[in-house]
Amino acid sequence: MNSQEQLRPERPMTPYRWLLAAALLSLMLAQMVAMVVVTRSQVLRAEVREAAERNQGPATGSTAVASSGARPVDASSSGLITVGLSAAR
């Protein structure tokens, strides 16, 4: 016998322990199912958004690659935010 077995007495599984174990297991399973459902819905939303962007074509695309060869884009009309760096104080 090792020291671990001597320090911890054997406790029988009472009905309350079985109930607690079942409740914790069901809670874990419910959380896992919820995570799968949320992940699938987010993936579906992303696929729908990408398909809509793909159908709009490059003329109205919001990527910087499409506008890199053209004149500068006005930040107020395109919704872009200009961020500048300042020295730490």
Secondary structure, 3 states (H helix, E strand, C coil): CCHHHHHCCCCCCCHHHHHHHHHHHHHHHHHHHHHHHHHHHHHHHHHHHHHHHHHHCHHHCCCHHHHCCCCCCCHHHHCCCCCCCCCCC
